[in-house]
Structures are given as C-alpha cells and as structure tokens.
Amino acid sequence: MLRLNHAIRLTFQDVEQINRMTGFQPIDIHDLDALRRFCERAKSHYAGDSYYARNRRRAIESAIARYCAD
C-alpha cells in the first residue's frame, strides 16, 4: 500500500490479498476511512457464531489493522 497522509493506493498484491481474504474486490478505496468502511462491510457479510465466520472476521480485522497502522 502506498500512503501519502490520508490518501492511499492499494498495490496489486494488496488488492489480491484483500480479495482472497474477504471474497470482495476492493474498488474505489482512496483513503483510510474508505478502507475501514470496506472492512466493516466485509465483516458484516461474515456474520454469525460459526468457527469459520469468527476466524474470517478476525483475519479481516488483523489485515486492515496492519494497513491502517501508522
């Protein structure tokens, strides 16, 4: 991810990793707030208490936290 203040640009590898992890293509993500909103939408898709859903949400949270770290 390339970052300039609050503006971001996801590299091809970032897009592939996020797509593989969430199952959704990250489109029109140009700032950290948009990335966080995308994360919330992806996590809401995996609602429930199953083992798979909990692990998927945890993986999404950790990956997005890594991107948003200062």
Buried (B, 14 or more C-beta within 10 A) or exposed (E): BEEEEEEBEBEEEBBEBBEEBBEEEBEEBEEBEBBBEBBEEBBEBBEEEEEEBEEBBEEBEEBBEEBBEE
